Amino acid sequence: MGGKVKGTELGVPMKRIIMHWTAGADGVNDLEKDSYHFIVSRDGGVTQGKDKVEDNIPPLVRGKYAAHTWKLNSYSIGVSLDAMAGATERPFSWGDYPLTDKQVDALCLLVAALSTKHSVPVTPETVLTHAEVQPTLGVKQRNKWDITVLPGMNKVQDPRKVGDILREKIKGYLQ
């Protein structure tokens, strides 16, 4: 009985971590658990999704992996902020469930831990927001603007600017 084992106890070889928001209200629901490996609530709590990180190692089996990013799920960890229900990009409105500082800090701490565990370096090509996927990696997405605004901002920003802010916070947790 041999064969290659998918993943290890110490972490699996992943290529990237993609950060999202759910566009949801408070309370992690089944759709969110089906879509992401980890979901960060507005109070900073973390809920694990239905699928394990190693489920996103090919071959992918329909319905048995976290399908968080169009055409970029293989070797990708999906982490999402549970927020932004009712938000609009243009004109910008936070909606009734805006991101919180506590939530963003928890996201950055979680992504730092995941990048260490799964040997994912913190670069714009390997740790990025969903809004950065198309301009950075050239993988066309369907009008995704998560994450282009953070607490304290009053308008949508360039995806790379917001991604750089998040990556700096993540790197701060690595030191």
N, C-alpha and C positions, 0 to 999 in steps of 0.2 A: 504494500500500500504506500505508494509514493505520490509525488505530484507537488506542484507549487502551491503554497499556502498564500491566500490573499491577505496581506497585512501582517503585522506583528504586534506583540504587546507593547513595544516601545514606540510605535508609530509607524505609519505607512508612508511610502514615498509618494508625496503629492507634488504637483507642479505649481499650484496657485491657491490663494484664498480670495474669494469674491464676497464683498460686503454689500448688503442690500438693506432696504426697509420693506416691510410687508405691505404697506399701505393699509394696515389694519388698525382696529381699535384695541383698547386694553384687553388682555386675555388671549393667550396663545390657543389657536384653534387647530383642528385636524389638518386642514389644507396647509397651514403654515408648517406643521410638523412633517407633512409629506414633502414639502418643498425645500426645506433647509436642514442642515445638520445641527445648527444651534440657533436659537432665537433669544434675543436679549430684550427683556421687558423694560418699560419706562422707569421702573424702580431699580433697575440694574440686575435683576434676577435673570438667570440663564436657564432655558429649557432645552433639553436635547431633543432633536428631531427623531422621526421614526427610523431613519436609515443611519447606518454607521458610515464613517468617513471612507472606509475601505470598500463600501458598496459602489463608490464612484470610480473604482479602478476597472477598466475594461476587462472583459466584455460587459457592457452595461445591459441590465435586464429590465425591460419596460416595467415600471411600477415598483421596482426594487432598488431604486437609488434616488438621491435628492436631486430633482430636476429643477435647479434654481436659475440657470443661465442658458439661454438659447444657443445650441450648438457648441457649448463649452463646459459640459459637465464632467467629462472624463478627466480624472486626476485633479478635480477642483473641489475645494471645501466651500460650502455655502453657509454664510453666517448672516443673520438678518436682525435688524432692529424692529421690534414690534411697535409700529407707530405710523403716523401720517395718514390715517383715514380722513377723507374729506379734503386733503391738501390739494392745491392746484399749483401747477408750474407757472402758468401765465393767465391772468395776473397771479403773482405768487401769493399764496395763502397757506399758513401752517395747518389749517383744518382744526379739528377738535382734539387731536391726539398728536401734538408735536413731539419731536425728539427732545430728550432731556439730557442735561450735562452728565448726570449719573449714568444714564444709559450709554452714552457715547464713551465714557470712561471705561465702563464694563466691557463694551465691545472691543476697545483697544487692548485691554488686559487679556481678554479671551483670545484675540487674534495673535498677540505676542506669544501666549502659551502654545497655541496651535502651530505657529510658525516654528517654534523651537521643537516641539514634539514631532512634527512631520518634515523637518528640514527644509522649510520654505523660506528663502531669504526675503527680507522686506525691501522690495524694489517696486517701481511702478508697473512692471510687467508681471509680477508674481503676487503682490498683495494690492488689490485694487477694488474700486467700487464698481457696481454694475454700470454706472454711467461712463466709466472709463474703458469698458471692454471694447466697444467699437472703435473709438479713436486711438486707443493704445495697441490693441491686438488685431484690429481689422476684422473682427467677427461681428457681422451685422446683427444689431439688436432691434427690438420693437419699441422705439420711443421711450427708452428707460432713462429716467432722470434721478434715480437713486444711486448714490447719495450726492446731491449737489448743493446742499444747504445744511448748516449745523447750528445748534443753539447759539444765539447771539447775533446771527446774521439776519438781515431783513430782506434779502433777495437771493435768488438762485445765483450760484457762482459757476465758474468754469470747472468742469469735473476734475481736471488735473490739480487745480488749486486745492479743492476740498480733499482729494486723495492724498496730496502732499501733507496737508495738515494732519490727517488721520495717520499716515505712515510715520510722521515725526512723533506723535503721541505713542504709537505702537513701539517704536524704537526706544522711547524713554522707558518703557516697561521691560525692555530686554537688558538694560544696563544694570 
